[in-house]
Amino acid sequence: MKDLQDSFRDGAGYSYHIKVKKGTISGYTLNAGSPERIEMAAKMLNDSTLISANRGLLIYNGKYGETPITLFCTGMGPGSAEIVYTEILTNIDYKKYKRPVTIRVGTAGSWSPLVKPGDIVAETGIVRNEGTSSKIAPLEWPARTDILTNIIIAEAANKMGLTDKIWFGPGITKDTLYADEEPEYRSAVPWQVEAKQKSYDSMGALSTSMESAPMALITEMYNRVLNSHGIRISFSSLLLVVSPYYAQEKNVQFQVTEEDEIIALKLGLESLNRKKQIDTAIEQGKKLDFDSYGMLKLLYERLTY
């Protein structure tokens, strides 16, 4: 697209870090930080093909039902997510996809006594406790996920029987792990870290992870360009909780099972498939059955903010 700023490319036309060319990325993408989780998701697709593994940043194309899916790995942290997601967006086939969507399926720690290991947090907004996103937008600008995609996620979660497993509310993006988890041992300014932590707790944060904030802001910024072409991209985030409420336990042991990861990935893929069905129905002017009561009941009970 002429006025969409391109990413760095090598002489053969491949984006420098993820090694794919323009037009090779689907409009329906699922992301994880972990390459192992991307490999797990690839087994859930039909005809999945590995199209890049540069720097361990795995990218697969395949189908889930009738929906063409691209899976991609960002690696750890907001800085890596900013690089990979930018290059993903510049390689989507925008001639074919007018409503691209990315759902991140990551892991997180609990930031609320409500949220237990094995639960899933669908972020509605994101606390920007990291430095990368401040280079994309000023701190006064909120990092948000997509309302429509979250509604679709709620419908899919209800159909999958995840009513007692999913929460909708604010998450935290951080750019360190040990300094945040153990400030008394890992930081020279533990009182600053702990004061922020208590404020996020007081305001109702549900989880803490490392990649969402810059991805949400990049999405909004790119939409300012793409909207003039009749294109709207969206981003939402599903976080599998792998550690207990931060204020209750020290020396935390991560608690995650393969079954939990499969459930979170399936929820992401089912939501992308449903988004494709809705996109097609609206484009063709057709009605589509939608379990509005089940979705609303789930949000009524599990939406915290």
C-alpha positions as a Markdown table, in Angstrom:
| # | Residue | x | y | z |
|---|---|---|---|---|
| 1 | Met | 0.0 | 0.0 | 0.0 |
| 2 | Lys | 1.5 | 3.2 | -1.2 |
| 3 | Asp | 1.2 | 5.4 | 1.9 |
| 4 | Leu | 1.7 | 2.6 | 4.5 |
| 5 | Gln | 5.3 | 2.9 | 5.7 |
| 6 | Asp | 7.1 | -0.3 | 4.7 |
| 7 | Ser | 9.4 | -2.3 | 7.0 |
| 8 | Phe | 13.1 | -2.9 | 6.4 |
| 9 | Arg | 13.7 | -5.4 | 3.6 |
| 10 | Asp | 16.6 | -7.2 | 2.1 |
| 11 | Gly | 17.6 | -7.2 | -1.6 |
| 12 | Ala | 15.2 | -10.1 | -2.3 |
| 13 | Gly | 12.2 | -8.2 | -0.9 |
| 14 | Tyr | 11.9 | -10.1 | 2.4 |
| 15 | Ser | 11.2 | -8.2 | 5.6 |
| 16 | Tyr | 14.5 | -8.2 | 7.4 |
| 17 | His | 13.6 | -10.0 | 10.6 |
| 18 | Ile | 10.7 | -12.3 | 9.8 |
| 19 | Lys | 11.8 | -13.1 | 6.2 |
| 20 | Val | 8.4 | -13.0 | 4.4 |
| 21 | Lys | 7.3 | -11.0 | 1.4 |
| 22 | Lys | 4.4 | -8.7 | 0.8 |
| 23 | Gly | 1.0 | -10.4 | 0.5 |
| 24 | Thr | 2.1 | -13.6 | 2.2 |
| 25 | Ile | 0.3 | -13.0 | 5.5 |
| 26 | Ser | -3.4 | -13.8 | 6.0 |
| 27 | Gly | -5.8 | -11.2 | 7.4 |
| 28 | Tyr | -6.6 | -13.6 | 10.3 |
| 29 | Thr | -3.6 | -14.1 | 12.5 |
| 30 | Leu | -2.9 | -15.7 | 15.8 |
| 31 | Asn | 0.2 | -14.7 | 17.7 |
| 32 | Ala | 2.2 | -16.1 | 20.6 |
| 33 | Gly | 5.5 | -15.1 | 22.2 |
| 34 | Ser | 6.5 | -18.8 | 22.5 |
| 35 | Pro | 7.6 | -20.7 | 19.4 |
| 36 | Glu | 6.5 | -23.9 | 21.1 |
| 37 | Arg | 3.0 | -22.6 | 21.4 |
| 38 | Ile | 3.0 | -21.6 | 17.7 |
| 39 | Glu | 4.0 | -25.2 | 16.9 |
| 40 | Met | 1.2 | -26.5 | 19.0 |
| 41 | Ala | -1.3 | -24.2 | 17.2 |
| 42 | Ala | 0.1 | -25.4 | 13.8 |
| 43 | Lys | -1.0 | -28.9 | 14.6 |
| 44 | Met | -4.5 | -27.6 | 15.0 |
| 45 | Leu | -4.6 | -26.2 | 11.4 |
| 46 | Asn | -5.3 | -28.0 | 8.1 |
| 47 | Asp | -2.4 | -27.9 | 5.6 |
| 48 | Ser | -0.2 | -25.9 | 7.9 |
| 49 | Thr | 3.0 | -24.8 | 6.2 |
| 50 | Leu | 6.1 | -23.3 | 7.8 |
| 51 | Ile | 6.9 | -20.2 | 5.7 |
| 52 | Ser | 9.7 | -18.7 | 7.9 |
| 53 | Ala | 11.8 | -19.6 | 11.0 |
| 54 | Asn | 14.3 | -16.8 | 10.9 |
| 55 | Arg | 15.8 | -16.0 | 14.3 |
| 56 | Gly | 13.4 | -18.7 | 15.7 |
| 57 | Leu | 10.4 | -16.5 | 14.9 |
| 58 | Leu | 8.2 | -19.2 | 13.5 |
| 59 | Ile | 5.5 | -18.2 | 10.9 |
| 60 | Tyr | 2.9 | -20.8 | 9.6 |
| 61 | Asn | 0.1 | -20.5 | 7.1 |
| 62 | Gly | -2.8 | -22.9 | 7.1 |
| 63 | Lys | -6.6 | -23.2 | 7.5 |
| 64 | Tyr | -8.9 | -23.5 | 10.5 |
| 65 | Gly | -12.2 | -24.6 | 9.1 |
| 66 | Glu | -12.6 | -22.4 | 6.1 |
| 67 | Thr | -10.5 | -19.5 | 7.5 |
| 68 | Pro | -7.0 | -18.9 | 6.2 |
| 69 | Ile | -4.8 | -18.4 | 9.3 |
| 70 | Thr | -1.3 | -17.1 | 9.8 |
| 71 | Leu | 0.4 | -18.0 | 13.0 |
| 72 | Phe | 3.4 | -16.0 | 14.1 |
| 73 | Cys | 5.8 | -15.8 | 17.0 |
| 74 | Thr | 7.1 | -12.5 | 18.5 |
| 75 | Gly | 9.6 | -13.8 | 21.0 |
| 76 | Met | 9.7 | -12.2 | 24.5 |
| 77 | Gly | 9.1 | -8.6 | 25.5 |
| 78 | Pro | 7.6 | -5.5 | 24.1 |
| 79 | Gly | 10.6 | -4.5 | 22.0 |
| 80 | Ser | 10.6 | -7.8 | 20.1 |
| 81 | Ala | 6.8 | -7.6 | 19.7 |
| 82 | Glu | 7.1 | -4.1 | 18.2 |
| 83 | Ile | 9.5 | -5.4 | 15.5 |
| 84 | Val | 7.7 | -8.5 | 14.5 |
| 85 | Tyr | 4.2 | -7.1 | 14.6 |
| 86 | Thr | 5.2 | -4.1 | 12.4 |
| 87 | Glu | 6.7 | -6.5 | 9.8 |
| 88 | Ile | 3.6 | -8.7 | 10.0 |
| 89 | Leu | 1.3 | -5.8 | 9.3 |
| 90 | Thr | 3.4 | -4.6 | 6.3 |
| 91 | Asn | 3.1 | -8.1 | 4.7 |
| 92 | Ile | -0.7 | -8.7 | 4.9 |
| 93 | Asp | -2.5 | -9.0 | 1.6 |
| 94 | Tyr | -4.6 | -5.9 | 1.9 |
| 95 | Lys | -6.1 | -6.4 | -1.5 |
| 96 | Lys | -7.8 | -9.5 | -0.2 |
| 97 | Tyr | -8.4 | -8.7 | 3.4 |
| 98 | Lys | -10.2 | -5.5 | 4.4 |
| 99 | Arg | -10.8 | -6.4 | 8.1 |
| 100 | Pro | -7.5 | -8.0 | 9.3 |
| 101 | Val | -7.4 | -9.2 | 12.9 |
| 102 | Thr | -4.7 | -10.5 | 15.3 |
| 103 | Ile | -5.5 | -12.4 | 18.4 |
| 104 | Arg | -2.5 | -12.8 | 20.8 |
| 105 | Val | -2.6 | -16.0 | 22.8 |
| 106 | Gly | 0.0 | -15.5 | 25.5 |
| 107 | Thr | 0.7 | -16.4 | 29.1 |
| 108 | Ala | 0.4 | -14.1 | 32.2 |
| 109 | Gly | 0.6 | -13.9 | 35.9 |
| 110 | Ser | -2.5 | -13.2 | 38.0 |
| 111 | Trp | -2.9 | -9.7 | 39.3 |
| 112 | Ser | -6.2 | -10.3 | 41.0 |
| 113 | Pro | -7.5 | -12.6 | 43.7 |
| 114 | Leu | -10.4 | -13.4 | 41.3 |
| 115 | Val | -8.0 | -14.9 | 38.7 |
| 116 | Lys | -6.5 | -18.3 | 39.2 |
| 117 | Pro | -3.9 | -20.4 | 37.3 |
| 118 | Gly | -5.7 | -22.0 | 34.3 |
| 119 | Asp | -8.0 | -19.0 | 33.8 |
| 120 | Ile | -7.9 | -16.9 | 30.7 |
| 121 | Val | -7.9 | -13.1 | 30.7 |
| 122 | Ala | -9.3 | -11.3 | 27.6 |
| 123 | Glu | -7.7 | -7.9 | 27.9 |
| 124 | Thr | -10.0 | -4.9 | 27.4 |
| 125 | Gly | -7.4 | -2.3 | 28.1 |
| 126 | Ile | -3.7 | -2.4 | 28.9 |
| 127 | Val | -1.5 | -0.7 | 31.6 |
| 128 | Arg | 1.6 | 0.6 | 29.9 |
| 129 | Asn | 4.3 | -0.3 | 32.5 |
| 130 | Glu | 7.1 | -0.5 | 29.9 |
| 131 | Gly | 9.1 | 1.8 | 27.7 |
| 132 | Thr | 8.5 | 0.6 | 24.1 |
| 133 | Ser | 4.9 | 1.9 | 23.8 |
| 134 | Ser | 5.9 | 5.4 | 24.9 |
| 135 | Lys | 7.9 | 5.7 | 21.6 |
| 136 | Ile | 4.7 | 4.9 | 19.7 |
| 137 | Ala | 2.2 | 7.1 | 21.5 |
| 138 | Pro | 2.4 | 9.4 | 24.6 |
| 139 | Leu | 1.6 | 7.8 | 27.9 |
| 140 | Glu | -1.6 | 9.8 | 28.1 |
| 141 | Trp | -3.0 | 7.7 | 25.2 |
| 142 | Pro | -4.7 | 4.5 | 26.3 |
| 143 | Ala | -3.8 | 1.1 | 25.0 |
| 144 | Arg | -7.0 | -0.7 | 24.0 |
| 145 | Thr | -8.1 | -4.0 | 22.5 |
| 146 | Asp | -10.9 | -4.3 | 19.9 |
| 147 | Ile | -14.5 | -4.2 | 21.2 |
| 148 | Leu | -16.0 | -6.3 | 18.4 |
| 149 | Thr | -13.3 | -9.0 | 18.6 |
| 150 | Asn | -13.8 | -9.2 | 22.3 |
| 151 | Ile | -17.5 | -9.7 | 21.8 |
| 152 | Ile | -16.7 | -12.5 | 19.3 |
| 153 | Ile | -14.3 | -14.0 | 21.9 |
| 154 | Ala | -17.1 | -13.9 | 24.5 |
| 155 | Glu | -19.5 | -15.8 | 22.1 |
| 156 | Ala | -16.9 | -18.4 | 21.3 |
| 157 | Ala | -16.0 | -18.8 | 25.0 |
| 158 | Asn | -19.6 | -19.4 | 25.9 |
| 159 | Lys | -20.0 | -22.0 | 23.1 |
| 160 | Met | -16.8 | -23.8 | 24.4 |
| 161 | Gly | -18.2 | -23.9 | 27.9 |
| 162 | Leu | -15.5 | -21.6 | 29.3 |
| 163 | Thr | -17.9 | -19.3 | 31.3 |
| 164 | Asp | -16.2 | -20.1 | 34.6 |
| 165 | Lys | -12.7 | -19.9 | 33.1 |
| 166 | Ile | -12.5 | -16.5 | 31.3 |
| 167 | Trp | -12.3 | -12.9 | 32.5 |
| 168 | Phe | -12.6 | -9.7 | 30.6 |
| 169 | Gly | -10.7 | -6.7 | 32.0 |
| 170 | Pro | -7.5 | -4.7 | 32.2 |
| 171 | Gly | -4.1 | -6.3 | 31.9 |
| 172 | Ile | -0.6 | -4.9 | 32.5 |
| 173 | Thr | 2.3 | -5.0 | 30.0 |
| 174 | Lys | 5.7 | -4.9 | 31.6 |
| 175 | Asp | 9.2 | -5.0 | 30.1 |
| 176 | Thr | 11.0 | -6.9 | 32.9 |
| 177 | Leu | 10.3 | -10.1 | 34.7 |
| 178 | Tyr | 12.5 | -10.6 | 37.7 |
| 179 | Ala | 12.8 | -6.9 | 38.7 |
| 180 | Asp | 8.9 | -6.8 | 38.7 |
| 181 | Glu | 8.3 | -10.2 | 40.3 |
| 182 | Glu | 11.0 | -9.9 | 43.0 |
| 183 | Pro | 11.8 | -6.2 | 43.4 |
| 184 | Glu | 13.2 | -6.7 | 46.9 |
| 185 | Tyr | 16.0 | -8.8 | 45.5 |
| 186 | Arg | 16.2 | -7.7 | 41.8 |
| 187 | Ser | 15.8 | -3.9 | 42.0 |
| 188 | Ala | 17.7 | -1.0 | 43.6 |
| 189 | Val | 14.4 | 0.9 | 43.8 |
| 190 | Pro | 12.0 | -1.7 | 45.1 |
| 191 | Trp | 9.7 | 0.9 | 46.7 |
| 192 | Gln | 9.0 | 2.4 | 43.3 |
| 193 | Val | 8.2 | -1.0 | 41.8 |
| 194 | Glu | 6.0 | -2.0 | 44.7 |
| 195 | Ala | 4.1 | 1.3 | 44.8 |
| 196 | Lys | 3.2 | 0.9 | 41.1 |
| 197 | Gln | 2.1 | -2.7 | 41.7 |
| 198 | Lys | -0.2 | -1.7 | 44.6 |
| 199 | Ser | -1.8 | 1.0 | 42.5 |
| 200 | Tyr | -2.5 | -1.4 | 39.6 |
| 201 | Asp | -4.0 | -3.8 | 42.1 |
| 202 | Ser | -6.2 | -1.0 | 43.6 |
| 203 | Met | -7.5 | -0.1 | 40.1 |
| 204 | Gly | -8.5 | -3.7 | 39.3 |
| 205 | Ala | -5.8 | -5.1 | 36.9 |
| 206 | Leu | -6.4 | -8.8 | 36.2 |
| 207 | Ser | -3.1 | -10.0 | 34.8 |
| 208 | Thr | 0.5 | -9.1 | 33.9 |
| 209 | Ser | 2.4 | -10.0 | 30.7 |
| 210 | Met | 4.9 | -8.6 | 28.3 |
| 211 | Glu | 3.8 | -7.9 | 24.7 |
| 212 | Ser | 0.2 | -6.5 | 24.4 |
| 213 | Ala | 0.6 | -2.7 | 24.8 |
| 214 | Pro | 2.9 | -1.9 | 21.8 |
| 215 | Met | 0.8 | -4.3 | 19.6 |
| 216 | Ala | -2.4 | -2.5 | 20.6 |
| 217 | Leu | -0.9 | 0.9 | 19.9 |
| 218 | Ile | 0.6 | -0.1 | 16.6 |
| 219 | Thr | -2.8 | -1.3 | 15.5 |
| 220 | Glu | -4.4 | 2.0 | 16.3 |
| 221 | Met | -1.7 | 4.0 | 14.6 |
| 222 | Tyr | -1.8 | 2.0 | 11.4 |
| 223 | Asn | -5.5 | 2.3 | 11.3 |
| 224 | Arg | -5.1 | 6.0 | 10.8 |
| 225 | Val | -3.5 | 5.2 | 7.5 |
| 226 | Leu | -5.5 | 2.2 | 6.5 |
| 227 | Asn | -9.0 | 3.6 | 7.2 |
| 228 | Ser | -8.7 | 5.9 | 4.2 |
| 229 | His | -8.4 | 2.8 | 2.1 |
| 230 | Gly | -11.5 | 1.2 | 3.6 |
| 231 | Ile | -9.4 | -1.1 | 5.7 |
| 232 | Arg | -9.7 | -1.6 | 9.5 |
| 233 | Ile | -7.3 | -3.8 | 11.5 |
| 234 | Ser | -8.0 | -5.0 | 15.0 |
| 235 | Phe | -6.1 | -6.6 | 17.9 |
| 236 | Ser | -7.2 | -8.5 | 20.9 |
| 237 | Ser | -5.4 | -10.6 | 23.5 |
| 238 | Leu | -6.1 | -13.8 | 25.3 |
| 239 | Leu | -3.8 | -14.6 | 28.3 |
| 240 | Leu | -3.5 | -18.0 | 29.9 |
| 241 | Val | -2.8 | -17.4 | 33.6 |
| 242 | Val | 0.1 | -19.5 | 34.7 |
| 243 | Ser | 0.9 | -18.2 | 38.2 |
| 244 | Pro | -1.2 | -17.2 | 41.3 |
| 245 | Tyr | -2.1 | -13.8 | 42.5 |
| 246 | Tyr | 1.1 | -11.9 | 43.0 |
| 247 | Ala | 0.3 | -10.5 | 46.5 |
| 248 | Gln | -0.4 | -14.0 | 48.0 |
| 249 | Glu | 2.6 | -16.1 | 47.1 |
| 250 | Lys | 6.4 | -15.6 | 46.9 |
| 251 | Asn | 8.8 | -18.1 | 45.2 |
| 252 | Val | 6.1 | -18.7 | 42.7 |
| 253 | Gln | 6.1 | -21.9 | 40.6 |
| 254 | Phe | 4.5 | -21.6 | 37.2 |
| 255 | Gln | 1.4 | -23.8 | 36.8 |
| 256 | Val | 0.5 | -24.5 | 33.2 |
| 257 | Thr | -0.6 | -27.7 | 31.5 |
| 258 | Glu | -0.6 | -28.6 | 27.8 |
| 259 | Glu | -4.4 | -29.0 | 28.1 |
| 260 | Asp | -4.8 | -25.4 | 29.3 |
| 261 | Glu | -2.6 | -24.2 | 26.4 |
| 262 | Ile | -4.7 | -26.1 | 23.9 |
| 263 | Ile | -7.9 | -24.6 | 25.3 |
| 264 | Ala | -6.5 | -21.1 | 25.0 |
| 265 | Leu | -5.3 | -21.7 | 21.4 |
| 266 | Lys | -8.6 | -23.3 | 20.4 |
| 267 | Leu | -10.4 | -20.3 | 21.8 |
| 268 | Gly | -8.2 | -18.0 | 19.7 |
| 269 | Leu | -8.7 | -20.0 | 16.6 |
| 270 | Glu | -12.5 | -20.4 | 17.1 |
| 271 | Ser | -12.7 | -16.6 | 17.5 |
| 272 | Leu | -10.8 | -16.0 | 14.3 |
| 273 | Asn | -13.0 | -18.4 | 12.4 |
| 274 | Arg | -16.1 | -16.7 | 13.8 |
| 275 | Lys | -14.7 | -13.3 | 12.8 |
| 276 | Lys | -14.2 | -14.6 | 9.3 |
| 277 | Gln | -17.9 | -15.8 | 9.2 |
| 278 | Ile | -19.1 | -12.4 | 10.4 |
| 279 | Asp | -16.9 | -10.5 | 7.9 |
| 280 | Thr | -18.3 | -12.6 | 5.1 |
| 281 | Ala | -21.9 | -12.4 | 6.1 |
| 282 | Ile | -21.7 | -8.6 | 6.5 |
| 283 | Glu | -19.9 | -8.1 | 3.1 |
| 284 | Gln | -22.5 | -10.3 | 1.4 |
| 285 | Gly | -25.5 | -8.7 | 3.2 |
| 286 | Lys | -26.5 | -12.0 | 4.8 |
| 287 | Lys | -27.9 | -12.6 | 8.3 |
| 288 | Leu | -25.9 | -14.7 | 10.6 |
| 289 | Asp | -27.0 | -16.5 | 13.8 |
| 290 | Phe | -25.4 | -15.0 | 16.8 |
| 291 | Asp | -25.9 | -16.2 | 20.4 |
| 292 | Ser | -26.4 | -12.7 | 21.8 |
| 293 | Tyr | -27.9 | -13.9 | 25.1 |
| 294 | Gly | -25.1 | -16.4 | 25.9 |
| 295 | Met | -22.5 | -13.7 | 25.0 |
| 296 | Leu | -24.2 | -11.0 | 27.1 |
| 297 | Lys | -24.7 | -13.3 | 30.0 |
| 298 | Leu | -21.0 | -14.2 | 30.0 |
| 299 | Leu | -19.9 | -10.6 | 29.8 |
| 300 | Tyr | -22.4 | -9.7 | 32.5 |
| 301 | Glu | -20.8 | -12.2 | 34.8 |
| 302 | Arg | -17.1 | -12.0 | 33.8 |
| 303 | Leu | -16.5 | -8.4 | 32.6 |
| 304 | Thr | -14.7 | -6.6 | 35.4 |
| 305 | Tyr | -14.1 | -3.3 | 33.6 |
